[in-house]
């Protein structure tokens, strides 16, 4: 069963808990008779596992920023932030999980679900992280 290691999985538990644990199978320990599900490395014993199913990459939620501050600037989450970025023609960096979609671009328009960039691309707000590039800490 080591073929599951490193894959995105849903672990259904035998204890009657209906909601499966979703994450990356980090470890399969035969001696301790358990698996560890990441990113928090939750330990689940073999006798508590009813079933393991693979998950597609898109099924896991995007990791939310812990705060509004990003190394490059500020993470945009509210409509007023997108409107200000359009009004001031702010430079935006766009991420899709760990990949940079656009290093430096501007937003032309937005609605509650998607954003249109200056090059005409439409990107979904729930699938991407938009970071306003700013000079923080410079006086």
MOBELTA-V507338 format. One record per run of one state. SS is the DSSP state (2 for helix, 1 for strand, 0 for the rest). FROM is the first residue (numbers start at 1). TO is the last residue. Records with the same first field share a line. If there is no record, write none. Layout:
SS: FROM-TO + FROM-TO
This chain:
0: 1-1 + 5-7 + 14-20 + 30-33 + 39-41 + 55-56 + 60-68 + 70-72 + 77-78 + 88-91 + 97-98 + 106-106 + 111-113 + 118-121 + 125-128 + 134-139
2: 2-4 + 46-48 + 57-59 + 79-87
1: 8-13 + 21-29 + 34-38 + 42-45 + 49-54 + 69-69 + 73-76 + 92-96 + 99-105 + 107-110 + 114-117 + 122-124 + 129-133
